């Protein structure tokens, strides 16, 4: 599983994706939503926001990492900057699509089954605060994922030769 860096890649997609999205979303809230009572309260809210971001953002971050890896492999892009541009385009598409689908499923499904959609509550929070925050978060996450993918891709001279 780790021969091509899959475990590290998906752990990084989860860790970096949730962190960048959480920091940008919290920063946006601190600047544009009425001021909080104190800096201490804002710091505690930041830590809570990051922890909840890791919990509720995991499914969407892993889905984003999976889709990004497949798209970049299909396009044969290798440089991290290409990955960053693709991530900036792909992240809002994935978040908005999953967010709107989860909202729709909550309306359609019976209440006992609608609770399963709580896995995608992270996308709902991001959609309510601002979907455009996923553009820089997707670019930053994708840049590092591109570097990880590149580090674990075997170079032509070290690839095993099975013709012997």
Secondary structure, 3 states (H helix, E strand, C coil): CCCCCHHHHHHHHHHHHHHHHHHHHHHHHHHHCCCCCCHHHHHHHHHHHHHHHHHHHHHHHHHHHHHHHHHHHHHCCCCHHHHHHHHHHHHHHHHHHHHHHHHHHHHHCCHHHHHHHHHHHHHHHHHHHCCCHHHHHHHHHHHHHHHHHHHHCCCCCCCCCCCC
